[in-house]
Amino acid sequence: MHGGVLYRRFETNIGQAARKQMIVPKSRTQELLHYFHDVPSAAHLGVDKTLEKLKNGFYWPNMKEYVQAYCRSCDSCFARKPKKESTKAPLGTYISGEPMERVALDIFGPLSLTKRSNKYILVISDLFTKWTEAIALPNQESSTICTAFIDHFVTKFGAPLQLHSDQGRNFQADIFQRMCKLLGIHKTRTTSFRPQSNGGVERFNRTLASMLSMYCKQNQDQWDQYLQQVMMAYRSSVHASTSRTPNSMLFGREVTLPLQAVIPQPDTEIQENRSPDDYVAHLQNKLKRKSCICKESTQKGLYISEKEI
């Protein structure tokens, strides 16, 4: 018991730390499902991602069946999300071995012009951790892309070893090539007319379109106001290829979601007198263990072309 609320201790079989889950009465399950599926910081994601978020702090009997029924009965999801198509044979594989080893980027748009004069989205994705940034842009000129890439990605995570994109003129322009040379980035590109060569961000673009469309039905010129909230939802959701969230893969911990911030949480075990060196060593060991597990679960890799330059 904590604050008059009943919790249970939950342990997984994949080496994660034990969690304390709040026992939810049946009368409050629909309200909880609404906050973990419908609001912008939940972004109408699918059954598996919604279930994993709920399991981080809540439990009730037959929870998976409740989540499945709720997601399948969601009118917005039914109307906006495309049906799955049969997949084609892969061109080849490329498996990243560490964070920021290989980063892919793409331009998503054009979209409706917003009140902030934005029309495009620059998508930047680390292919190992699946951490993805989405940056609203007024245009897709090379100079604009270079500025956004440096300000929103390089200043946070440093320059990646490799940068992968399609053969768009904005990525092939002299200013973009000089930026890569200046930062010591090895630039690669896809084969012409083969979007599968950049499959990681191409698949994300479809997910991003689905998430944004849920909140811009009436006012399609406001999509940039929801962009960072739906990205929060994406980065806090378990990715199918790593079985971890991008937050966990990059930071070694999960972020606190809006609903979790207002619900009383049980006391967590705190390491007393831990020095900065001890904390860094503990975090490095944790991330190494996650990397080993994720390398095993990403043996399929990402699609690339044999003619990739």
Order of alpha helices (4+ residues) and beta strands (2+ residues): beta-beta-alpha-alpha-beta-alpha-alpha-beta-beta-beta-alpha-beta-alpha-alpha-beta-alpha-alpha-alpha-alpha-alpha
